[in-house]
Amino acid sequence: MLGGIGMPELLIILVIIMIVFGAGKLPDIGAGMGKAIKNFKKATQDQEEPTTAKQNPDRLDDKTQGAKS
């Protein structure tokens, strides 16, 4: 699965996290991790977009013409 981490190991990790943080904090931790993953994906997509414009100058011209209109 994830480099040799199977279901039993994931359950043990989840139990340890519940003991350390408590069941009440888990939704907050999950929401924070979800936002972090979303921001990371958005940043990687934003990083890829300028390289695409450099590879295809016609696409860049289309964007600038739309902005001038």
Buried (B, 14 or more C-beta within 10 A) or exposed (E): EEEEEEEEEEEEEEEEBEEEEEEEEEEEEEEEEEEEEEEEEEEEEEEEEEEEEEEEEEEBEEEEEEEEE
